[in-house]
């Protein structure tokens, strides 16, 4: 069992049944560690939490799976994976997210274990939290859409984030967008989008 299936969801190449099956698997403790999604599930014969592609955690890999789960409506499970990624970012905040880290859970030791030869910071790792947030709030920008070029679909926030504000997001000819998503209950959110013609 590997995280490759998350890339299939990201590409939209899975059936609804296949997506639901993988969503349940990747939400299990074997896949979802404290710091994100393991590339290979614990308990699999080739699992090694300190192996490069055999159980380590890659932020970009986790973010593609988060986006894939959101594509199939699995926002709750996607948010839990994103929470792991954000927890990892707090552990390494002075250096930025690394290429990968070891797939050990908190308590195995209690801190994130760096992969010795990982590039840090790495661009695709640095972009991972932004893809997670874009997918979770359902942000879509389509300049061909009349009237509402910026929309949010079923916005959702990970635990620990009660409000998200994005200000002055450039939206090509439309100017800039201000976006707010706010938690109103355990699994309820309200959102608003405001466009201004200011392009500076």
C-alpha atoms as an extended CHARMM CRD file, in Angstrom:
* protein
*
       200  EXT
         1         1  UNK       CA              0.0000000000        0.0000000000        0.0000000000  PROA      1               0.0000000000
         2         2  UNK       CA              1.5800000000        3.2260000000       -1.1810000000  PROA      2               0.0000000000
         3         3  UNK       CA              0.6840000000        6.9000000000       -1.4440000000  PROA      3               0.0000000000
         4         4  UNK       CA              0.8460000000        6.7130000000       -5.2670000000  PROA      4               0.0000000000
         5         5  UNK       CA             -2.9290000000        6.2760000000       -5.3220000000  PROA      5               0.0000000000
         6         6  UNK       CA             -3.2340000000        9.8260000000       -3.9860000000  PROA      6               0.0000000000
         7         7  UNK       CA             -1.7000000000       11.0590000000       -7.2620000000  PROA      7               0.0000000000
         8         8  UNK       CA             -4.3800000000        9.1430000000       -9.1690000000  PROA      8               0.0000000000
         9         9  UNK       CA             -7.0510000000       11.0180000000       -7.1940000000  PROA      9               0.0000000000
        10        10  UNK       CA             -5.2350000000       14.3070000000       -7.8490000000  PROA      10              0.0000000000
        11        11  UNK       CA             -5.4060000000       13.5830000000      -11.5850000000  PROA      11              0.0000000000
        12        12  UNK       CA             -9.1040000000       12.6820000000      -11.3920000000  PROA      12              0.0000000000
        13        13  UNK       CA             -8.3970000000        9.2220000000      -12.8070000000  PROA      13              0.0000000000
        14        14  UNK       CA            -10.1440000000        7.1890000000      -10.0790000000  PROA      14              0.0000000000
        15        15  UNK       CA            -13.7580000000        6.1100000000       -9.8740000000  PROA      15              0.0000000000
        16        16  UNK       CA            -15.8200000000        7.3030000000       -6.9110000000  PROA      16              0.0000000000
        17        17  UNK       CA            -15.5970000000        3.8130000000       -5.3920000000  PROA      17              0.0000000000
        18        18  UNK       CA            -11.8210000000        3.6470000000       -5.8250000000  PROA      18              0.0000000000
        19        19  UNK       CA            -11.4300000000        7.1020000000       -4.3100000000  PROA      19              0.0000000000
        20        20  UNK       CA            -13.5660000000        6.1640000000       -1.2990000000  PROA      20              0.0000000000
        21        21  UNK       CA            -11.5340000000        3.0110000000       -0.7450000000  PROA      21              0.0000000000
        22        22  UNK       CA             -8.2230000000        4.8360000000       -0.7940000000  PROA      22              0.0000000000
        23        23  UNK       CA             -9.5900000000        7.6790000000        1.3510000000  PROA      23              0.0000000000
        24        24  UNK       CA            -10.4100000000        5.1710000000        4.1010000000  PROA      24              0.0000000000
        25        25  UNK       CA             -6.9740000000        3.5360000000        3.8230000000  PROA      25              0.0000000000
        26        26  UNK       CA             -4.9330000000        6.7380000000        3.8720000000  PROA      26              0.0000000000
        27        27  UNK       CA             -6.8220000000        7.9340000000        6.9470000000  PROA      27              0.0000000000
        28        28  UNK       CA             -5.5420000000        4.9480000000        8.9370000000  PROA      28              0.0000000000
        29        29  UNK       CA             -2.6480000000        5.2070000000       11.4270000000  PROA      29              0.0000000000
        30        30  UNK       CA             -0.5440000000        3.0380000000        9.0860000000  PROA      30              0.0000000000
        31        31  UNK       CA             -0.5510000000        5.7850000000        6.4450000000  PROA      31              0.0000000000
        32        32  UNK       CA             -1.3090000000        8.9900000000        8.3460000000  PROA      32              0.0000000000
        33        33  UNK       CA              1.5550000000        9.7020000000       10.7370000000  PROA      33              0.0000000000
        34        34  UNK       CA              1.8520000000       12.7370000000       13.0160000000  PROA      34              0.0000000000
        35        35  UNK       CA              3.8170000000       14.6650000000       10.3820000000  PROA      35              0.0000000000
        36        36  UNK       CA              1.8980000000       13.7150000000        7.2400000000  PROA      36              0.0000000000
        37        37  UNK       CA              1.3560000000       10.8570000000        4.8130000000  PROA      37              0.0000000000
        38        38  UNK       CA              3.8190000000        7.9870000000        4.5820000000  PROA      38              0.0000000000
        39        39  UNK       CA              4.8480000000        6.8900000000        1.0950000000  PROA      39              0.0000000000
        40        40  UNK       CA              4.4160000000        3.2470000000        2.1550000000  PROA      40              0.0000000000
        41        41  UNK       CA              2.0030000000        2.1540000000        4.8720000000  PROA      41              0.0000000000
        42        42  UNK       CA              3.3310000000        0.6980000000        8.1230000000  PROA      42              0.0000000000
        43        43  UNK       CA              2.8630000000       -3.0680000000        8.2060000000  PROA      43              0.0000000000
        44        44  UNK       CA              3.6790000000       -3.3990000000        4.4990000000  PROA      44              0.0000000000
        45        45  UNK       CA              6.6540000000       -5.7910000000        4.0000000000  PROA      45              0.0000000000
        46        46  UNK       CA              8.9020000000       -3.0980000000        2.4620000000  PROA      46              0.0000000000
        47        47  UNK       CA              7.9980000000       -0.4140000000        5.0420000000  PROA      47              0.0000000000
        48        48  UNK       CA             10.9780000000        1.4640000000        6.4380000000  PROA      48              0.0000000000
        49        49  UNK       CA             10.1410000000        4.8710000000        7.9880000000  PROA      49              0.0000000000
        50        50  UNK       CA             13.7130000000        6.0240000000        7.3510000000  PROA      50              0.0000000000
        51        51  UNK       CA             13.8460000000        4.8340000000        3.7350000000  PROA      51              0.0000000000
        52        52  UNK       CA             13.8520000000        7.3770000000        0.9190000000  PROA      52              0.0000000000
        53        53  UNK       CA             10.6480000000        6.0840000000       -0.7260000000  PROA      53              0.0000000000
        54        54  UNK       CA              9.6500000000        3.2690000000        1.6230000000  PROA      54              0.0000000000
        55        55  UNK       CA              7.7380000000        4.9890000000        4.4080000000  PROA      55              0.0000000000
        56        56  UNK       CA              9.2000000000        8.4660000000        4.7130000000  PROA      56              0.0000000000
        57        57  UNK       CA              6.9750000000       11.5490000000        4.4770000000  PROA      57              0.0000000000
        58        58  UNK       CA              7.2340000000       13.9230000000        1.5070000000  PROA      58              0.0000000000
        59        59  UNK       CA              5.3190000000       17.2090000000        1.8880000000  PROA      59              0.0000000000
        60        60  UNK       CA              4.6340000000       17.5310000000       -1.8520000000  PROA      60              0.0000000000
        61        61  UNK       CA              3.3420000000       13.9340000000       -1.9670000000  PROA      61              0.0000000000
        62        62  UNK       CA              1.0200000000       14.6150000000        0.9720000000  PROA      62              0.0000000000
        63        63  UNK       CA             -0.2670000000       17.8460000000       -0.6150000000  PROA      63              0.0000000000
        64        64  UNK       CA             -1.1210000000       16.0770000000       -3.8970000000  PROA      64              0.0000000000
        65        65  UNK       CA             -3.0820000000       13.5140000000       -1.9000000000  PROA      65              0.0000000000
        66        66  UNK       CA             -4.8540000000       16.2830000000        0.0540000000  PROA      66              0.0000000000
        67        67  UNK       CA             -5.8470000000       17.9240000000       -3.2380000000  PROA      67              0.0000000000
        68        68  UNK       CA             -6.9400000000       14.5580000000       -4.6310000000  PROA      68              0.0000000000
        69        69  UNK       CA             -9.1050000000       13.7840000000       -1.6130000000  PROA      69              0.0000000000
        70        70  UNK       CA            -10.7150000000       17.2320000000       -1.8890000000  PROA      70              0.0000000000
        71        71  UNK       CA            -11.4490000000       16.5880000000       -5.5530000000  PROA      71              0.0000000000
        72        72  UNK       CA            -13.5410000000       13.5870000000       -4.4900000000  PROA      72              0.0000000000
        73        73  UNK       CA            -15.2940000000       15.3910000000       -1.6280000000  PROA      73              0.0000000000
        74        74  UNK       CA            -13.1980000000       13.8950000000        1.1960000000  PROA      74              0.0000000000
        75        75  UNK       CA            -12.4860000000       17.2360000000        2.8800000000  PROA      75              0.0000000000
        76        76  UNK       CA            -12.5270000000       15.9200000000        6.4520000000  PROA      76              0.0000000000
        77        77  UNK       CA             -9.8750000000       13.3010000000        5.6940000000  PROA      77              0.0000000000
        78        78  UNK       CA             -7.8970000000       15.7440000000        3.5760000000  PROA      78              0.0000000000
        79        79  UNK       CA             -7.8740000000       18.2430000000        6.4440000000  PROA      79              0.0000000000
        80        80  UNK       CA             -6.4380000000       15.6370000000        8.8110000000  PROA      80              0.0000000000
        81        81  UNK       CA             -3.5420000000       14.9750000000        6.4290000000  PROA      81              0.0000000000
        82        82  UNK       CA             -2.9500000000       18.7100000000        6.0470000000  PROA      82              0.0000000000
        83        83  UNK       CA             -2.8060000000       19.0280000000        9.8380000000  PROA      83              0.0000000000
        84        84  UNK       CA              0.1780000000       16.6580000000        9.8100000000  PROA      84              0.0000000000
        85        85  UNK       CA              1.9330000000       18.7570000000        7.2040000000  PROA      85              0.0000000000
        86        86  UNK       CA              1.3130000000       21.9420000000        9.1990000000  PROA      86              0.0000000000
        87        87  UNK       CA              2.5990000000       20.2280000000       12.3630000000  PROA      87              0.0000000000
        88        88  UNK       CA              5.7910000000       19.3280000000       10.4960000000  PROA      88              0.0000000000
        89        89  UNK       CA              6.1930000000       22.9250000000        9.3320000000  PROA      89              0.0000000000
        90        90  UNK       CA              6.0610000000       24.1120000000       12.9480000000  PROA      90              0.0000000000
        91        91  UNK       CA              8.8560000000       21.6910000000       13.8320000000  PROA      91              0.0000000000
        92        92  UNK       CA             11.2000000000       23.0130000000       11.1220000000  PROA      92              0.0000000000
        93        93  UNK       CA             10.0240000000       26.6130000000       10.9020000000  PROA      93              0.0000000000
        94        94  UNK       CA             13.5300000000       28.1100000000       10.9540000000  PROA      94              0.0000000000
        95        95  UNK       CA             14.5820000000       26.1650000000        7.8340000000  PROA      95              0.0000000000
        96        96  UNK       CA             11.3010000000       25.6550000000        5.9990000000  PROA      96              0.0000000000
        97        97  UNK       CA              9.7290000000       22.3730000000        4.9510000000  PROA      97              0.0000000000
        98        98  UNK       CA             12.3080000000       19.8070000000        3.8300000000  PROA      98              0.0000000000
        99        99  UNK       CA             12.1790000000       17.5540000000        0.7880000000  PROA      99              0.0000000000
       100       100  UNK       CA             11.1990000000       14.7080000000        3.1190000000  PROA      100             0.0000000000
       101       101  UNK       CA             11.3530000000       13.5970000000        6.7430000000  PROA      101             0.0000000000
       102       102  UNK       CA             11.3220000000       10.2100000000        8.4340000000  PROA      102             0.0000000000
       103       103  UNK       CA              7.9460000000        8.5100000000        8.7080000000  PROA      103             0.0000000000
       104       104  UNK       CA              8.0880000000        7.9860000000       12.4500000000  PROA      104             0.0000000000
       105       105  UNK       CA              5.1110000000        8.9570000000       14.5820000000  PROA      105             0.0000000000
       106       106  UNK       CA              5.2600000000       11.3510000000       17.5220000000  PROA      106             0.0000000000
       107       107  UNK       CA              6.2950000000        9.3240000000       20.5500000000  PROA      107             0.0000000000
       108       108  UNK       CA              8.7160000000        7.2550000000       18.4800000000  PROA      108             0.0000000000
       109       109  UNK       CA             10.5070000000        9.8810000000       19.3980000000  PROA      109             0.0000000000
       110       110  UNK       CA              8.2760000000       12.8670000000       20.2110000000  PROA      110             0.0000000000
       111       111  UNK       CA              9.9310000000       15.2080000000       17.6720000000  PROA      111             0.0000000000
       112       112  UNK       CA             10.0610000000       15.1690000000       13.8970000000  PROA      112             0.0000000000
       113       113  UNK       CA             13.1120000000       13.2160000000       12.6790000000  PROA      113             0.0000000000
       114       114  UNK       CA             14.8580000000       14.8410000000        9.7300000000  PROA      114             0.0000000000
       115       115  UNK       CA             16.0450000000       12.7980000000        6.7980000000  PROA      115             0.0000000000
       116       116  UNK       CA             19.8340000000       13.3480000000        6.8410000000  PROA      116             0.0000000000
       117       117  UNK       CA             20.3720000000       14.1510000000        3.1410000000  PROA      117             0.0000000000
       118       118  UNK       CA             17.0600000000       15.9450000000        2.4650000000  PROA      118             0.0000000000
       119       119  UNK       CA             17.1500000000       19.2560000000        0.6200000000  PROA      119             0.0000000000
       120       120  UNK       CA             15.7710000000       21.9630000000        2.8860000000  PROA      120             0.0000000000
       121       121  UNK       CA             14.0680000000       24.1660000000        1.9560000000  PROA      121             0.0000000000
       122       122  UNK       CA             12.9030000000       22.6980000000       -1.3430000000  PROA      122             0.0000000000
       123       123  UNK       CA             10.5290000000       24.5350000000       -3.6820000000  PROA      123             0.0000000000
       124       124  UNK       CA              7.9710000000       21.7730000000       -4.1210000000  PROA      124             0.0000000000
       125       125  UNK       CA              7.8920000000       21.2490000000       -0.3630000000  PROA      125             0.0000000000
       126       126  UNK       CA              7.5600000000       25.0010000000        0.2510000000  PROA      126             0.0000000000
       127       127  UNK       CA              4.5390000000       25.1470000000       -2.0640000000  PROA      127             0.0000000000
       128       128  UNK       CA              2.7710000000       22.2110000000       -0.4030000000  PROA      128             0.0000000000
       129       129  UNK       CA              0.8650000000       24.1300000000        2.3110000000  PROA      129             0.0000000000
       130       130  UNK       CA             -0.5070000000       26.4970000000       -0.3400000000  PROA      130             0.0000000000
       131       131  UNK       CA             -1.8400000000       23.6320000000       -2.4660000000  PROA      131             0.0000000000
       132       132  UNK       CA             -3.4410000000       22.1300000000        0.6650000000  PROA      132             0.0000000000
       133       133  UNK       CA             -5.1900000000       25.3960000000        1.5540000000  PROA      133             0.0000000000
       134       134  UNK       CA             -6.2930000000       26.0330000000       -2.0560000000  PROA      134             0.0000000000
       135       135  UNK       CA             -7.8300000000       22.5520000000       -2.2460000000  PROA      135             0.0000000000
       136       136  UNK       CA             -9.4410000000       22.6870000000        1.1990000000  PROA      136             0.0000000000
       137       137  UNK       CA            -11.1760000000       26.0270000000        0.6230000000  PROA      137             0.0000000000
       138       138  UNK       CA            -12.0620000000       25.0570000000       -2.9550000000  PROA      138             0.0000000000
       139       139  UNK       CA            -10.4420000000       28.1610000000       -4.4490000000  PROA      139             0.0000000000
       140       140  UNK       CA            -11.0170000000       28.4420000000       -8.1960000000  PROA      140             0.0000000000
       141       141  UNK       CA             -9.9980000000       31.3730000000      -10.4050000000  PROA      141             0.0000000000
       142       142  UNK       CA            -11.4830000000       31.3900000000      -13.8950000000  PROA      142             0.0000000000
       143       143  UNK       CA            -11.1910000000       34.6510000000      -15.8250000000  PROA      143             0.0000000000
       144       144  UNK       CA            -13.5870000000       33.3650000000      -18.5030000000  PROA      144             0.0000000000
       145       145  UNK       CA            -16.4060000000       33.1430000000      -15.9600000000  PROA      145             0.0000000000
       146       146  UNK       CA            -18.6870000000       36.1600000000      -16.1230000000  PROA      146             0.0000000000
       147       147  UNK       CA            -19.3540000000       38.0360000000      -12.8870000000  PROA      147             0.0000000000
       148       148  UNK       CA            -17.5590000000       35.6990000000      -10.4390000000  PROA      148             0.0000000000
       149       149  UNK       CA            -14.0130000000       34.9120000000      -11.5780000000  PROA      149             0.0000000000
       150       150  UNK       CA            -13.0590000000       33.8560000000       -8.0140000000  PROA      150             0.0000000000
       151       151  UNK       CA            -15.1490000000       31.1950000000       -6.2600000000  PROA      151             0.0000000000
       152       152  UNK       CA            -14.8810000000       28.9120000000       -3.2240000000  PROA      152             0.0000000000
       153       153  UNK       CA            -16.4290000000       25.4380000000       -3.1820000000  PROA      153             0.0000000000
       154       154  UNK       CA            -17.3290000000       23.7730000000        0.1280000000  PROA      154             0.0000000000
       155       155  UNK       CA            -14.5660000000       25.5820000000        2.0810000000  PROA      155             0.0000000000
       156       156  UNK       CA            -13.0080000000       23.6450000000        4.9370000000  PROA      156             0.0000000000
       157       157  UNK       CA            -10.2510000000       24.4620000000        7.4360000000  PROA      157             0.0000000000
       158       158  UNK       CA             -7.9580000000       22.0520000000        9.3130000000  PROA      158             0.0000000000
       159       159  UNK       CA             -8.2840000000       21.8640000000       13.0950000000  PROA      159             0.0000000000
       160       160  UNK       CA             -6.2890000000       24.6200000000       14.7230000000  PROA      160             0.0000000000
       161       161  UNK       CA             -7.1660000000       27.1620000000       12.0180000000  PROA      161             0.0000000000
       162       162  UNK       CA            -10.4020000000       28.9590000000       12.8230000000  PROA      162             0.0000000000
       163       163  UNK       CA            -10.0510000000       31.7600000000       10.2910000000  PROA      163             0.0000000000
       164       164  UNK       CA             -8.1300000000       32.1790000000        7.0660000000  PROA      164             0.0000000000
       165       165  UNK       CA             -7.6890000000       35.6010000000        5.4400000000  PROA      165             0.0000000000
       166       166  UNK       CA             -6.0880000000       36.0020000000        2.0190000000  PROA      166             0.0000000000
       167       167  UNK       CA             -5.6430000000       39.6490000000        1.1160000000  PROA      167             0.0000000000
       168       168  UNK       CA             -4.8240000000       41.3370000000       -2.1840000000  PROA      168             0.0000000000
       169       169  UNK       CA             -4.5100000000       38.1150000000       -4.1770000000  PROA      169             0.0000000000
       170       170  UNK       CA             -3.6850000000       39.1360000000       -7.7780000000  PROA      170             0.0000000000
       171       171  UNK       CA             -6.4630000000       38.0600000000      -10.1620000000  PROA      171             0.0000000000
       172       172  UNK       CA             -5.1860000000       39.2460000000      -13.5570000000  PROA      172             0.0000000000
       173       173  UNK       CA             -7.4840000000       41.7940000000      -15.2150000000  PROA      173             0.0000000000
       174       174  UNK       CA            -10.0020000000       41.5890000000      -12.3580000000  PROA      174             0.0000000000
       175       175  UNK       CA             -7.5680000000       43.2850000000       -9.9850000000  PROA      175             0.0000000000
       176       176  UNK       CA             -7.1790000000       41.7320000000       -6.5350000000  PROA      176             0.0000000000
       177       177  UNK       CA             -9.2530000000       39.4480000000       -4.3520000000  PROA      177             0.0000000000
       178       178  UNK       CA             -9.7360000000       39.3550000000       -0.5880000000  PROA      178             0.0000000000
       179       179  UNK       CA            -10.9110000000       36.0040000000        0.7500000000  PROA      179             0.0000000000
       180       180  UNK       CA            -12.0810000000       35.0060000000        4.2020000000  PROA      180             0.0000000000
       181       181  UNK       CA            -13.0460000000       31.5600000000        5.4580000000  PROA      181             0.0000000000
       182       182  UNK       CA            -14.1830000000       31.2810000000        9.0740000000  PROA      182             0.0000000000
       183       183  UNK       CA            -15.1970000000       28.3510000000       11.2550000000  PROA      183             0.0000000000
       184       184  UNK       CA            -18.7380000000       28.6490000000       12.6360000000  PROA      184             0.0000000000
       185       185  UNK       CA            -18.9780000000       25.1390000000       14.1080000000  PROA      185             0.0000000000
       186       186  UNK       CA            -16.9630000000       21.9410000000       14.3370000000  PROA      186             0.0000000000
       187       187  UNK       CA            -17.5820000000       21.2010000000       10.6450000000  PROA      187             0.0000000000
       188       188  UNK       CA            -19.3080000000       24.3920000000        9.4780000000  PROA      188             0.0000000000
       189       189  UNK       CA            -17.6520000000       27.2920000000        7.7110000000  PROA      189             0.0000000000
       190       190  UNK       CA            -18.6990000000       30.5870000000        6.1710000000  PROA      190             0.0000000000
       191       191  UNK       CA            -16.7930000000       32.3920000000        3.4550000000  PROA      191             0.0000000000
       192       192  UNK       CA            -16.7160000000       35.6140000000        1.4850000000  PROA      192             0.0000000000
       193       193  UNK       CA            -14.8590000000       36.8580000000       -1.5750000000  PROA      193             0.0000000000
       194       194  UNK       CA            -14.4290000000       40.5460000000       -2.4450000000  PROA      194             0.0000000000
       195       195  UNK       CA            -12.8680000000       41.8520000000       -5.6630000000  PROA      195             0.0000000000
       196       196  UNK       CA            -11.2760000000       45.2480000000       -6.1480000000  PROA      196             0.0000000000
       197       197  UNK       CA            -10.0310000000       46.8190000000       -9.3600000000  PROA      197             0.0000000000
       198       198  UNK       CA             -6.7600000000       47.7980000000       -7.6680000000  PROA      198             0.0000000000
       199       199  UNK       CA             -3.8940000000       46.0300000000       -9.4830000000  PROA      199             0.0000000000
       200       200  UNK       CA             -1.0170000000       47.5900000000       -7.5520000000  PROA      200             0.0000000000
